[in-house]
């Protein structure tokens, strides 16, 4: 795995481009993306570091258009994407997935 911080920084750069008002709130051992300036419980996803990868979580990921079947998970709503290198941020379509996350918020 590339440096986890580099992967997180690449994701956060996209988040900041797509939704400049998003607040990063520390929760569940990572940083969640809060879209409501007054509600830390209103988040669309988050980024979490594991030993082998960085996990990008989407609160409503089950609703996303995911033609390449990149998203993992079988829950009612949540889906995640495992990022092992900085190149995965582009290769796995993170920008398009983040756009969908912010559109359903």
C-alpha positions as CSV (number, residue, x, y, z in Angstrom):
1,X,0.0,0.0,0.0
2,X,1.2,3.5,-0.7
3,X,1.3,5.9,2.1
4,X,-2.2,6.0,3.6
5,X,-1.9,9.8,4.2
6,X,-1.2,10.3,0.5
7,X,-4.3,8.3,-0.4
8,X,-6.4,10.3,2.1
9,X,-5.1,13.6,0.8
10,X,-6.0,12.6,-2.8
11,X,-9.5,11.8,-1.7
12,X,-9.9,14.9,0.4
13,X,-8.7,17.0,-2.5
14,X,-11.6,15.7,-4.6
15,X,-14.0,16.2,-1.8
16,X,-12.9,19.8,-1.4
17,X,-13.3,20.4,-5.2
18,X,-16.8,18.8,-5.3
19,X,-18.2,20.1,-2.0
20,X,-16.1,22.9,-0.6
21,X,-18.4,23.4,2.4
22,X,-18.0,19.8,3.7
23,X,-16.7,19.5,7.2
24,X,-14.5,16.6,8.2
25,X,-15.6,15.2,11.6
26,X,-13.7,12.6,13.5
27,X,-16.0,9.6,14.1
28,X,-15.7,5.9,14.1
29,X,-12.0,6.0,13.9
30,X,-11.8,8.0,10.8
31,X,-13.2,11.2,9.2
32,X,-16.7,11.5,8.0
33,X,-18.0,14.0,5.4
34,X,-20.6,16.2,7.1
35,X,-22.7,18.2,4.6
36,X,-24.9,20.0,7.2
37,X,-23.0,22.8,9.0
38,X,-25.1,22.3,12.1
39,X,-25.4,18.5,12.3
40,X,-22.5,16.1,12.8
41,X,-24.8,13.2,12.3
42,X,-25.7,14.2,8.7
43,X,-22.8,12.7,6.8
44,X,-22.6,11.1,3.4
45,X,-19.6,8.9,4.0
46,X,-16.1,8.9,5.3
47,X,-12.5,7.8,5.0
48,X,-10.9,5.3,7.3
49,X,-7.4,3.8,7.4
50,X,-6.9,0.1,7.8
51,X,-3.7,-1.9,7.9
52,X,-3.8,-2.9,4.3
53,X,-5.9,-0.2,2.7
54,X,-7.8,3.0,3.0
55,X,-11.6,2.5,3.0
56,X,-13.8,5.1,1.5
57,X,-17.3,4.6,2.9
58,X,-20.6,5.8,1.4
59,X,-23.7,6.0,3.6
60,X,-26.1,5.5,0.7
61,X,-23.7,3.6,-1.6
62,X,-26.3,1.0,-2.4
63,X,-28.2,3.6,-4.5
64,X,-25.1,4.5,-6.6
65,X,-24.6,3.8,-10.3
66,X,-21.6,1.5,-10.1
67,X,-21.3,-0.1,-13.6
68,X,-17.7,-1.4,-12.9
69,X,-18.9,-3.0,-9.7
70,X,-16.2,-1.3,-7.7
71,X,-18.2,-0.9,-4.5
72,X,-18.1,-3.6,-1.9
73,X,-20.6,-4.5,0.8
74,X,-24.0,-6.1,1.1
75,X,-25.8,-3.9,3.7
76,X,-29.1,-2.2,3.1
77,X,-27.5,1.2,2.4
78,X,-23.7,1.3,3.0
79,X,-21.0,0.5,0.5
80,X,-17.3,0.9,0.6
81,X,-14.3,1.1,-1.7
82,X,-10.8,-0.2,-0.8
83,X,-8.0,2.1,-1.9
84,X,-4.5,0.5,-1.8
85,X,-2.6,3.1,-3.8
86,X,-2.9,6.7,-4.8
87,X,-3.5,5.5,-8.4
88,X,-6.7,3.7,-7.2
89,X,-8.3,7.1,-6.5
90,X,-8.5,7.6,-10.3
91,X,-8.6,4.0,-11.4
92,X,-11.6,3.2,-9.2
93,X,-13.6,6.3,-10.2
94,X,-13.6,8.0,-6.8
95,X,-14.6,11.3,-8.2
96,X,-17.7,10.0,-9.9
97,X,-18.7,8.1,-6.7
98,X,-18.2,11.2,-4.5
99,X,-20.4,13.2,-6.9
100,X,-23.1,10.7,-6.4
101,X,-22.6,10.8,-2.6
102,X,-23.0,14.6,-2.5
103,X,-26.0,14.5,-4.9
104,X,-28.0,12.2,-2.6
105,X,-27.2,14.3,0.5
